[in-house]
């Protein structure tokens, strides 16, 4: 084994802060460095995933403080699979962005690649962390980067889309903090494994309320109906590669968080049926809306939302086969939908039209 899970957070975070300094030496480094970092992280992810499949999960303690007091990162088969997938997609987004952004000035390129690295860092952190408050921190990092990328073009429509995202993101942050406060006040711990061991001691009413708050907060980020009103505008107005990053990276991290809470922390009866219900509603509503769209990127956005509903349905079966089916769906959706966003944004960019009937 070469490397540890903390490198997936430390290296891209450091790269994001060094990009402006490196750009002062040679402007092209702003575009090159993210690709080098993501290539290294992909190799590291594959190496660690292979190690985990043979030897079992890796639990890394940060700064020597043993959980539940300290912070830990968990790299197991599930989180390792998602981290590898997310970094691979991040590399695809970089490859597309490298050529797509060659015609923009240095300053916009600097901001774009810096926010892209922060987006990937936050998303990977959501998947790896074993602490619910640190998950909140990583969600905030991801969200702030996503707000900036949505408003990247600085037009009226992109500003409006970003504003909607900010408003819904603020609501998500509030609900998530409330859920964390309830759990900490009841159990006195923020470590997920420790919470899972003590969850039976929690007042049933508070347990239900905290779970509802968690699902509401993460459902906004995972684009679950009816909490996804911001998503189509954000996908439509953000740069094309960013739509692929949203669908393939950000949403996957949020869905993972919902599943992790449902499977490993909360033991409430009916939660799996609840996942099936909201998944089916999201699937039907979003795919119906996708058919009615005239703009290509909005159609892809609704289609992406609907397919995440299908992933929740698969997880909701609560069986080993359901989990395998959900993982296969996530892999398929991440790659195919990202490629569709790349292709769609290329068509829209070169035709200067957004409507499907006008793209030629």
Secondary structure as GFF3:
##gff-version 3
##sequence-region A 1 360
A	DSSP	alpha_helix	7	25	.	.	.	ID=ss1
A	DSSP	alpha_helix	29	55	.	.	.	ID=ss2
A	DSSP	beta_strand	58	61	.	.	.	ID=ss3
A	DSSP	beta_strand	72	75	.	.	.	ID=ss4
A	DSSP	alpha_helix	77	100	.	.	.	ID=ss5
A	DSSP	alpha_helix	106	128	.	.	.	ID=ss6
A	DSSP	alpha_helix	132	150	.	.	.	ID=ss7
A	DSSP	alpha_helix	156	187	.	.	.	ID=ss8
A	DSSP	alpha_helix	192	198	.	.	.	ID=ss9
A	DSSP	three_ten_helix	199	201	.	.	.	ID=ss10
A	DSSP	alpha_helix	204	221	.	.	.	ID=ss11
A	DSSP	alpha_helix	231	237	.	.	.	ID=ss12
A	DSSP	alpha_helix	240	245	.	.	.	ID=ss13
A	DSSP	pi_helix	246	250	.	.	.	ID=ss14
A	DSSP	alpha_helix	251	260	.	.	.	ID=ss15
A	DSSP	pi_helix	261	265	.	.	.	ID=ss16
A	DSSP	alpha_helix	271	291	.	.	.	ID=ss17
A	DSSP	alpha_helix	296	316	.	.	.	ID=ss18
A	DSSP	alpha_helix	320	351	.	.	.	ID=ss19
A	DSSP	three_ten_helix	356	358	.	.	.	ID=ss20
###
